[in-house]
Amino acid sequence: MRGLTQAKCVPCRGGVPTMNDAEIAGLLPQVSGWTVSEVGGVQRIQREFVFKDFRSAMDFAVQVGELAEREQHHPDIHLAWGKVMVETWTHKIRGLHENDFILAAKIDAIYAG
């Protein structure tokens, strides 16, 4: 199996099923620190990243945004002093897809620097 950071997000036009619990459980260990949550009946993965100051957090948020544009898969990014919360799910299918885990792994790689 190829690593998530080597994979590319594929356009999701809808009509594909969301990941089931077993599929999620298979990928979640590959994105350490990410957790599954549910908001309004929609599963997503999220992680909070911690920084020494606002500037570092903002720079990271910009890098995540640039990654999202390259991958054409866009998470919610919440910026605050010294922290960035990232949530991702596939809007077209209202749930989780492999793309969300690919994006999470690439975000982790940015954070690891």
Backbone bond lengths (Angstrom), bond angles and torsions (degrees), N, CA, C in turn:
res aa  C-N    CA-C-N  psi(-1)  N-CA   C-N-CA  omega(-1)  CA-C   N-CA-C  phi
1 M - - - 1.464 - - 1.522 109.19 -
2 R 1.292 116.45 133.24 1.468 120.19 178.20 1.520 109.44 -71.75
3 G 1.322 115.23 152.95 1.450 119.82 178.21 1.514 111.32 -71.96
4 L 1.307 116.24 151.10 1.459 120.06 -178.59 1.520 112.23 -62.02
5 T 1.331 117.67 -34.94 1.470 118.58 -178.73 1.525 112.06 -71.00
6 Q 1.324 117.54 -16.57 1.466 121.31 178.73 1.528 111.81 -91.19
7 A 1.316 117.18 -14.65 1.467 122.06 -178.51 1.530 110.15 -81.95
8 K 1.299 116.10 162.71 1.462 122.75 176.01 1.517 108.82 -116.22
9 C 1.304 116.63 142.62 1.454 120.07 173.01 1.525 108.44 -65.97
10 V 1.317 115.77 138.58 1.460 120.95 178.72 1.525 108.06 -107.60
11 P 1.319 117.39 142.81 1.459 118.65 179.97 1.525 110.93 -57.94
12 C 1.304 115.65 133.48 1.462 121.54 178.45 1.523 107.03 -112.59
13 R 1.293 116.09 113.02 1.462 121.01 -176.86 1.530 112.20 -96.10
14 G 1.320 116.07 4.83 1.458 119.22 -177.91 1.518 110.04 95.51
15 G 1.306 115.34 174.50 1.449 119.93 178.59 1.520 114.56 79.85
16 V 1.322 118.43 0.59 1.461 121.29 175.96 1.533 107.30 -105.58
17 P 1.311 116.87 149.58 1.467 118.04 -178.84 1.529 111.94 -72.10
18 T 1.309 115.36 152.98 1.461 120.23 172.05 1.524 108.30 -72.24
19 M 1.305 115.98 161.39 1.457 120.51 179.17 1.527 109.71 -66.97
20 N 1.338 115.41 145.13 1.464 118.83 175.62 1.533 108.92 -89.77
21 D 1.319 116.50 174.11 1.463 121.10 -175.95 1.525 112.57 -59.07
22 A 1.333 117.72 -38.71 1.468 121.05 -179.66 1.523 110.83 -66.85
23 E 1.319 117.64 -40.71 1.469 121.03 178.62 1.524 110.33 -65.35
24 I 1.318 116.64 -42.72 1.471 121.15 178.03 1.525 109.73 -61.81
25 A 1.321 116.30 -46.25 1.471 121.12 -179.53 1.528 111.11 -61.77
26 G 1.318 117.71 -29.57 1.458 121.15 178.39 1.518 113.62 -72.78
27 L 1.323 117.00 -30.82 1.468 120.62 -177.46 1.531 113.49 -97.29
28 L 1.313 117.84 -28.31 1.471 120.93 -175.16 1.528 113.49 -55.65
29 P 1.340 120.31 -38.65 1.474 118.68 179.12 1.533 113.51 -64.23
30 Q 1.326 117.13 -17.20 1.466 120.55 179.95 1.528 112.22 -82.75
31 V 1.325 117.01 -7.91 1.467 121.66 178.17 1.528 108.29 -127.47
32 S 1.314 114.26 72.89 1.460 122.19 -175.95 1.526 111.15 -56.01
33 G 1.310 115.13 135.38 1.460 119.89 178.15 1.516 113.65 94.32
34 W 1.302 117.84 -14.38 1.465 121.58 178.17 1.522 108.48 -86.79
35 T 1.314 116.02 143.98 1.454 121.04 178.26 1.523 109.60 -126.80
36 V 1.303 114.83 155.73 1.466 121.02 176.82 1.516 108.23 -92.38
37 S 1.305 116.06 134.23 1.465 120.85 173.93 1.520 107.99 -136.59
38 E 1.297 115.72 171.17 1.457 120.31 179.16 1.518 108.58 -134.22
39 V 1.311 116.13 130.83 1.459 122.15 178.29 1.523 107.18 -130.20
40 G 1.305 116.84 121.76 1.457 120.42 179.43 1.514 113.29 59.18
41 G 1.331 116.38 33.07 1.457 120.47 179.50 1.515 114.48 80.66
42 V 1.346 117.40 5.94 1.466 121.64 -178.28 1.529 109.04 -112.00
43 Q 1.336 116.07 119.53 1.465 119.91 177.09 1.517 110.01 -74.55
44 R 1.331 114.88 145.41 1.462 122.53 178.04 1.516 108.18 -149.51
45 I 1.318 116.34 165.77 1.460 119.95 170.72 1.521 107.17 -113.81
46 Q 1.332 115.02 149.22 1.466 119.38 -177.53 1.518 110.18 -147.95
47 R 1.321 113.63 155.47 1.458 120.17 176.44 1.521 108.99 -152.89
48 E 1.328 115.65 143.59 1.458 121.15 174.22 1.527 108.55 -103.53
49 F 1.330 115.23 131.66 1.464 122.88 178.70 1.521 107.63 -110.31
50 V 1.333 117.01 135.84 1.464 122.28 -174.43 1.526 110.26 -109.83
51 F 1.342 115.63 140.44 1.463 123.04 -177.82 1.517 110.34 -134.75
52 K 1.332 115.51 165.76 1.470 120.52 -176.72 1.523 113.31 -78.63
53 D 1.337 117.22 -17.95 1.456 119.43 -178.06 1.531 110.00 -162.35
54 F 1.325 115.47 177.40 1.459 120.78 -178.02 1.527 111.60 -66.54
55 R 1.318 117.71 -43.05 1.474 121.67 -177.46 1.532 110.79 -58.29
56 S 1.334 117.48 -45.54 1.464 120.80 179.90 1.525 111.04 -63.02
57 A 1.319 116.15 -41.24 1.465 120.46 178.20 1.525 110.49 -64.18
58 M 1.336 116.10 -43.06 1.461 119.94 -179.73 1.528 111.13 -65.09
59 D 1.317 117.79 -42.26 1.466 121.18 178.39 1.528 110.84 -60.05
60 F 1.321 116.22 -41.88 1.461 120.72 177.98 1.535 110.38 -63.57
61 A 1.319 116.86 -44.86 1.464 120.65 179.97 1.533 110.71 -59.08
62 V 1.318 117.11 -38.92 1.467 121.12 177.77 1.533 110.23 -65.24
63 Q 1.330 117.09 -42.64 1.468 120.12 178.20 1.527 111.28 -62.67
64 V 1.323 117.02 -39.42 1.465 120.57 177.12 1.536 109.69 -63.99
65 G 1.315 116.92 -41.66 1.460 120.58 177.44 1.513 112.64 -61.75
66 E 1.326 116.60 -40.88 1.465 120.26 178.20 1.527 110.73 -66.36
67 L 1.324 117.50 -40.35 1.464 121.39 175.06 1.527 110.20 -60.27
68 A 1.308 116.81 -45.95 1.464 121.23 -179.68 1.525 111.26 -57.94
69 E 1.314 116.75 -40.71 1.470 119.89 177.49 1.527 111.31 -64.55
70 R 1.347 116.71 -43.72 1.470 119.31 178.55 1.525 111.83 -61.72
71 E 1.323 115.96 -40.27 1.466 121.26 -177.38 1.531 112.27 -84.09
72 Q 1.334 116.78 -13.63 1.462 122.09 -174.40 1.524 111.39 54.67
73 H 1.332 114.15 42.34 1.467 121.96 176.89 1.523 105.90 -142.88
74 H 1.320 116.88 114.42 1.460 121.68 -164.12 1.525 113.18 -112.97
75 P 1.335 116.18 115.04 1.463 120.84 178.10 1.527 110.79 -84.80
76 D 1.316 115.24 170.51 1.462 120.91 166.57 1.525 106.29 -86.65
77 I 1.319 116.42 131.58 1.460 122.17 -178.67 1.527 107.33 -120.90
78 H 1.339 116.33 121.19 1.462 122.01 -179.63 1.527 107.53 -112.39
79 L 1.316 116.54 116.05 1.463 123.08 -176.75 1.521 110.54 -104.64
80 A 1.320 116.16 132.19 1.463 122.57 175.00 1.520 107.57 -143.07
81 W 1.317 117.07 173.41 1.456 120.39 179.57 1.522 108.93 -61.08
82 G 1.325 115.65 117.89 1.458 121.54 175.05 1.513 116.42 74.46
83 K 1.317 117.71 9.25 1.462 118.08 177.81 1.522 111.65 -156.34
84 V 1.335 113.30 153.56 1.461 121.79 175.31 1.522 106.83 -134.79
85 M 1.313 116.51 125.76 1.460 122.27 174.20 1.526 106.82 -102.92
86 V 1.328 115.64 127.93 1.459 120.80 178.01 1.527 107.92 -117.18
87 E 1.317 115.82 130.75 1.463 122.68 175.41 1.521 107.64 -123.76
88 T 1.325 115.89 135.52 1.457 117.70 177.67 1.517 110.75 -138.82
89 W 1.302 114.38 141.77 1.459 124.84 173.16 1.515 106.11 -158.85
90 T 1.301 116.75 167.35 1.456 120.56 -177.70 1.529 108.09 -97.34
91 H 1.320 114.53 108.13 1.457 120.88 -173.74 1.526 112.54 -60.12
92 K 1.323 117.65 -39.93 1.471 121.37 -176.07 1.523 112.92 -61.28
93 I 1.338 116.94 -30.29 1.462 119.49 -178.97 1.532 112.15 -110.02
94 R 1.326 116.28 0.50 1.466 122.37 178.42 1.521 111.53 55.36
95 G 1.341 115.45 51.54 1.451 120.57 178.14 1.515 111.33 173.76
96 L 1.314 115.51 -162.92 1.460 120.93 -175.01 1.529 112.81 -91.63
97 H 1.322 113.90 143.74 1.467 124.81 178.87 1.528 106.03 -137.11
98 E 1.304 118.02 161.71 1.473 120.97 178.20 1.529 111.17 -54.38
99 N 1.331 117.85 -32.13 1.467 121.06 178.90 1.528 112.14 -54.07
100 D 1.310 116.92 -36.45 1.464 120.37 -178.51 1.523 111.06 -64.88
101 F 1.309 117.03 -37.05 1.462 121.48 179.61 1.534 110.89 -76.27
102 I 1.318 117.10 -34.43 1.467 120.53 174.76 1.527 109.14 -61.81
103 L 1.322 116.51 -48.50 1.458 120.73 179.70 1.526 110.79 -61.47
104 A 1.330 117.43 -43.68 1.468 121.03 179.74 1.521 110.96 -59.83
105 A 1.326 117.50 -43.78 1.472 120.86 179.93 1.522 110.99 -63.15
106 K 1.313 117.10 -39.59 1.464 120.57 179.56 1.526 111.30 -70.65
107 I 1.326 117.26 -34.13 1.458 120.35 174.85 1.525 110.00 -65.82
108 D 1.323 116.56 -41.86 1.470 120.31 176.12 1.519 111.12 -58.30
109 A 1.326 117.28 -40.19 1.472 121.17 179.81 1.530 110.80 -64.22
110 I 1.325 117.74 -38.38 1.460 121.41 176.05 1.536 109.28 -62.23
111 Y 1.317 116.28 -46.64 1.468 120.93 -178.14 1.519 111.77 -63.10
112 A 1.340 116.34 -37.67 1.465 121.02 -179.97 1.515 110.79 -69.47
113 G 1.340 115.60 -22.14 1.449 122.50 176.67 1.455 114.89 64.17
